[in-house]
Amino acid sequence: MTTRDRRHDVTPADTWARHETKAGLLAASEARLEFILGHPGFSDWLKNAIRTALSREPLAVLNDLELLDQALRPRCEIQLGVSPGPPNRP
C-alpha cells in the first residue's frame, strides 16, 4: 500500500477527531496561559515572556524555548547542587 492509498483510508470522522483534538489542546493551552498571566504568584519575568511569545511566530518561540532550556537548565541545576541532565524532551 502506498502513502497515497493510505490517505484514502482516513474517514471524515478521523479528520474531525484530529481537528477536535487540536482545538481542545489549543483551548487548554490558552486556559493555562490565561491562568499564569492572571495569577499573582507567577513572576513578572515569566508573564512578560509569555506576552512577548504570544505576538511572535510559533517556530521562533520554540527555538527560543529550546535555547533557554539548554542555556539555563544546566546552570540552575549546578547552582542547586543537582547533577545536570539532558534537556527535557517530549
mmCIF file of the C-alpha atoms, coordinates in Angstrom:
data_MODEL
# 
_entry.id   MODEL 
# 
loop_
_atom_site.group_PDB 
_atom_site.id 
_atom_site.type_symbol 
_atom_site.label_atom_id 
_atom_site.label_alt_id 
_atom_site.label_comp_id 
_atom_site.label_asym_id 
_atom_site.label_entity_id 
_atom_site.label_seq_id 
_atom_site.pdbx_PDB_ins_code 
_atom_site.Cartn_x 
_atom_site.Cartn_y 
_atom_site.Cartn_z 
_atom_site.occupancy 
_atom_site.B_iso_or_equiv 
_atom_site.pdbx_formal_charge 
_atom_site.auth_seq_id 
_atom_site.auth_comp_id 
_atom_site.auth_asym_id 
_atom_site.auth_atom_id 
_atom_site.pdbx_PDB_model_num 
ATOM 1  C CA . MET A 1 1  ? 0.000   0.000  0.000  1.00 0.00 ? 1  MET A CA 1 
ATOM 2  C CA . THR A 1 2  ? 1.409   3.412  -0.932 1.00 0.00 ? 2  THR A CA 1 
ATOM 3  C CA . THR A 1 3  ? 1.180   6.625  1.055  1.00 0.00 ? 3  THR A CA 1 
ATOM 4  C CA . ARG A 1 4  ? -1.431  7.840  -1.398 1.00 0.00 ? 4  ARG A CA 1 
ATOM 5  C CA . ASP A 1 5  ? -3.577  4.745  -0.785 1.00 0.00 ? 5  ASP A CA 1 
ATOM 6  C CA . ARG A 1 6  ? -3.354  5.181  2.976  1.00 0.00 ? 6  ARG A CA 1 
ATOM 7  C CA . ARG A 1 7  ? -4.599  8.763  2.728  1.00 0.00 ? 7  ARG A CA 1 
ATOM 8  C CA . HIS A 1 8  ? -7.867  7.490  1.312  1.00 0.00 ? 8  HIS A CA 1 
ATOM 9  C CA . ASP A 1 9  ? -8.354  5.226  4.341  1.00 0.00 ? 9  ASP A CA 1 
ATOM 10 C CA . VAL A 1 10 ? -8.884  8.292  6.555  1.00 0.00 ? 10 VAL A CA 1 
ATOM 11 C CA . THR A 1 11 ? -12.552 8.882  7.157  1.00 0.00 ? 11 THR A CA 1 
ATOM 12 C CA . PRO A 1 12 ? -14.245 12.243 7.708  1.00 0.00 ? 12 PRO A CA 1 
ATOM 13 C CA . ALA A 1 13 ? -14.766 11.186 11.331 1.00 0.00 ? 13 ALA A CA 1 
ATOM 14 C CA . ASP A 1 14 ? -10.997 10.666 11.711 1.00 0.00 ? 14 ASP A CA 1 
ATOM 15 C CA . THR A 1 15 ? -10.352 14.112 10.272 1.00 0.00 ? 15 THR A CA 1 
ATOM 16 C CA . TRP A 1 16 ? -12.907 15.701 12.597 1.00 0.00 ? 16 TRP A CA 1 
ATOM 17 C CA . ALA A 1 17 ? -11.454 13.909 15.639 1.00 0.00 ? 17 ALA A CA 1 
ATOM 18 C CA . ARG A 1 18 ? -7.953  15.119 14.777 1.00 0.00 ? 18 ARG A CA 1 
ATOM 19 C CA . HIS A 1 19 ? -9.153  18.733 14.468 1.00 0.00 ? 19 HIS A CA 1 
ATOM 20 C CA . GLU A 1 20 ? -11.226 18.438 17.624 1.00 0.00 ? 20 GLU A CA 1 
ATOM 21 C CA . THR A 1 21 ? -8.181  17.188 19.487 1.00 0.00 ? 21 THR A CA 1 
ATOM 22 C CA . LYS A 1 22 ? -6.069  20.062 18.155 1.00 0.00 ? 22 LYS A CA 1 
ATOM 23 C CA . ALA A 1 23 ? -8.794  22.535 19.086 1.00 0.00 ? 23 ALA A CA 1 
ATOM 24 C CA . GLY A 1 24 ? -9.022  21.017 22.560 1.00 0.00 ? 24 GLY A CA 1 
ATOM 25 C CA . LEU A 1 25 ? -5.263  21.163 23.042 1.00 0.00 ? 25 LEU A CA 1 
ATOM 26 C CA . LEU A 1 26 ? -5.171  24.771 21.890 1.00 0.00 ? 26 LEU A CA 1 
ATOM 27 C CA . ALA A 1 27 ? -8.023  25.705 24.232 1.00 0.00 ? 27 ALA A CA 1 
ATOM 28 C CA . ALA A 1 28 ? -6.280  24.000 27.161 1.00 0.00 ? 28 ALA A CA 1 
ATOM 29 C CA . SER A 1 29 ? -3.044  25.831 26.344 1.00 0.00 ? 29 SER A CA 1 
ATOM 30 C CA . GLU A 1 30 ? -4.845  29.169 26.153 1.00 0.00 ? 30 GLU A CA 1 
ATOM 31 C CA . ALA A 1 31 ? -6.517  28.485 29.513 1.00 0.00 ? 31 ALA A CA 1 
ATOM 32 C CA . ARG A 1 32 ? -3.142  27.703 31.123 1.00 0.00 ? 32 ARG A CA 1 
ATOM 33 C CA . LEU A 1 33 ? -1.613  30.865 29.708 1.00 0.00 ? 33 LEU A CA 1 
ATOM 34 C CA . GLU A 1 34 ? -4.503  32.995 30.970 1.00 0.00 ? 34 GLU A CA 1 
ATOM 35 C CA . PHE A 1 35 ? -4.199  31.377 34.402 1.00 0.00 ? 35 PHE A CA 1 
ATOM 36 C CA . ILE A 1 36 ? -0.485  32.152 34.591 1.00 0.00 ? 36 ILE A CA 1 
ATOM 37 C CA . LEU A 1 37 ? -0.946  35.716 33.330 1.00 0.00 ? 37 LEU A CA 1 
ATOM 38 C CA . GLY A 1 38 ? -3.681  36.396 35.876 1.00 0.00 ? 38 GLY A CA 1 
ATOM 39 C CA . HIS A 1 39 ? -2.072  34.704 38.883 1.00 0.00 ? 39 HIS A CA 1 
ATOM 40 C CA . PRO A 1 40 ? -0.205  36.958 41.318 1.00 0.00 ? 40 PRO A CA 1 
ATOM 41 C CA . GLY A 1 41 ? 2.173   34.164 42.331 1.00 0.00 ? 41 GLY A CA 1 
ATOM 42 C CA . PHE A 1 42 ? 3.956   33.887 38.992 1.00 0.00 ? 42 PHE A CA 1 
ATOM 43 C CA . SER A 1 43 ? 6.912   36.136 38.207 1.00 0.00 ? 43 SER A CA 1 
ATOM 44 C CA . ASP A 1 44 ? 6.715   39.242 36.074 1.00 0.00 ? 44 ASP A CA 1 
ATOM 45 C CA . TRP A 1 45 ? 9.613   37.772 34.072 1.00 0.00 ? 45 TRP A CA 1 
ATOM 46 C CA . LEU A 1 46 ? 7.504   34.746 33.116 1.00 0.00 ? 46 LEU A CA 1 
ATOM 47 C CA . LYS A 1 47 ? 4.412   36.841 32.371 1.00 0.00 ? 47 LYS A CA 1 
ATOM 48 C CA . ASN A 1 48 ? 6.403   39.219 30.162 1.00 0.00 ? 48 ASN A CA 1 
ATOM 49 C CA . ALA A 1 49 ? 7.973   36.273 28.332 1.00 0.00 ? 49 ALA A CA 1 
ATOM 50 C CA . ILE A 1 50 ? 4.519   34.811 27.673 1.00 0.00 ? 50 ILE A CA 1 
ATOM 51 C CA . ARG A 1 51 ? 3.097   38.116 26.448 1.00 0.00 ? 51 ARG A CA 1 
ATOM 52 C CA . THR A 1 52 ? 6.060   38.582 24.124 1.00 0.00 ? 52 THR A CA 1 
ATOM 53 C CA . ALA A 1 53 ? 5.873   34.983 22.887 1.00 0.00 ? 53 ALA A CA 1 
ATOM 54 C CA . LEU A 1 54 ? 2.181   35.320 22.016 1.00 0.00 ? 54 LEU A CA 1 
ATOM 55 C CA . SER A 1 55 ? 2.997   38.020 19.460 1.00 0.00 ? 55 SER A CA 1 
ATOM 56 C CA . ARG A 1 56 ? 5.804   36.044 17.790 1.00 0.00 ? 56 ARG A CA 1 
ATOM 57 C CA . GLU A 1 57 ? 5.890   33.304 15.184 1.00 0.00 ? 57 GLU A CA 1 
ATOM 58 C CA . PRO A 1 58 ? 5.475   29.837 16.776 1.00 0.00 ? 58 PRO A CA 1 
ATOM 59 C CA . LEU A 1 59 ? 8.704   28.474 15.286 1.00 0.00 ? 59 LEU A CA 1 
ATOM 60 C CA . ALA A 1 60 ? 10.695  31.392 16.709 1.00 0.00 ? 60 ALA A CA 1 
ATOM 61 C CA . VAL A 1 61 ? 9.137   30.771 20.133 1.00 0.00 ? 61 VAL A CA 1 
ATOM 62 C CA . LEU A 1 62 ? 10.000  27.067 20.004 1.00 0.00 ? 62 LEU A CA 1 
ATOM 63 C CA . ASN A 1 63 ? 13.591  27.875 19.034 1.00 0.00 ? 63 ASN A CA 1 
ATOM 64 C CA . ASP A 1 64 ? 13.886  30.354 21.903 1.00 0.00 ? 64 ASP A CA 1 
ATOM 65 C CA . LEU A 1 65 ? 12.405  27.846 24.358 1.00 0.00 ? 65 LEU A CA 1 
ATOM 66 C CA . GLU A 1 66 ? 14.987  25.271 23.299 1.00 0.00 ? 66 GLU A CA 1 
ATOM 67 C CA . LEU A 1 67 ? 17.830  27.772 23.691 1.00 0.00 ? 67 LEU A CA 1 
ATOM 68 C CA . LEU A 1 68 ? 16.624  28.865 27.128 1.00 0.00 ? 68 LEU A CA 1 
ATOM 69 C CA . ASP A 1 69 ? 16.358  25.256 28.249 1.00 0.00 ? 69 ASP A CA 1 
ATOM 70 C CA . GLN A 1 70 ? 19.842  24.383 27.006 1.00 0.00 ? 70 GLN A CA 1 
ATOM 71 C CA . ALA A 1 71 ? 21.435  27.524 28.442 1.00 0.00 ? 71 ALA A CA 1 
ATOM 72 C CA . LEU A 1 72 ? 19.660  27.913 31.780 1.00 0.00 ? 72 LEU A CA 1 
ATOM 73 C CA . ARG A 1 73 ? 18.801  24.367 32.913 1.00 0.00 ? 73 ARG A CA 1 
ATOM 74 C CA . PRO A 1 74 ? 22.423  23.207 33.480 1.00 0.00 ? 74 PRO A CA 1 
ATOM 75 C CA . ARG A 1 75 ? 23.308  26.476 35.215 1.00 0.00 ? 75 ARG A CA 1 
ATOM 76 C CA . CYS A 1 76 ? 20.336  26.269 37.572 1.00 0.00 ? 76 CYS A CA 1 
ATOM 77 C CA . GLU A 1 77 ? 20.872  22.556 38.252 1.00 0.00 ? 77 GLU A CA 1 
ATOM 78 C CA . ILE A 1 78 ? 24.519  23.179 39.149 1.00 0.00 ? 78 ILE A CA 1 
ATOM 79 C CA . GLN A 1 79 ? 23.568  26.087 41.422 1.00 0.00 ? 79 GLN A CA 1 
ATOM 80 C CA . LEU A 1 80 ? 21.030  23.852 43.151 1.00 0.00 ? 80 LEU A CA 1 
ATOM 81 C CA . GLY A 1 81 ? 23.544  21.023 43.528 1.00 0.00 ? 81 GLY A CA 1 
ATOM 82 C CA . VAL A 1 82 ? 21.645  18.743 41.165 1.00 0.00 ? 82 VAL A CA 1 
ATOM 83 C CA . SER A 1 83 ? 23.529  16.701 38.605 1.00 0.00 ? 83 SER A CA 1 
ATOM 84 C CA . PRO A 1 84 ? 22.878  18.342 35.240 1.00 0.00 ? 84 PRO A CA 1 
ATOM 85 C CA . GLY A 1 85 ? 20.991  16.100 32.878 1.00 0.00 ? 85 GLY A CA 1 
ATOM 86 C CA . PRO A 1 86 ? 19.870  16.347 29.300 1.00 0.00 ? 86 PRO A CA 1 
ATOM 87 C CA . PRO A 1 87 ? 17.151  18.875 28.498 1.00 0.00 ? 87 PRO A CA 1 
ATOM 88 C CA . ASN A 1 88 ? 13.602  17.592 28.868 1.00 0.00 ? 88 ASN A CA 1 
ATOM 89 C CA . ARG A 1 89 ? 12.277  16.158 25.671 1.00 0.00 ? 89 ARG A CA 1 
ATOM 90 C CA . PRO A 1 90 ? 8.646   15.300 24.954 1.00 0.00 ? 90 PRO A CA 1 
# 
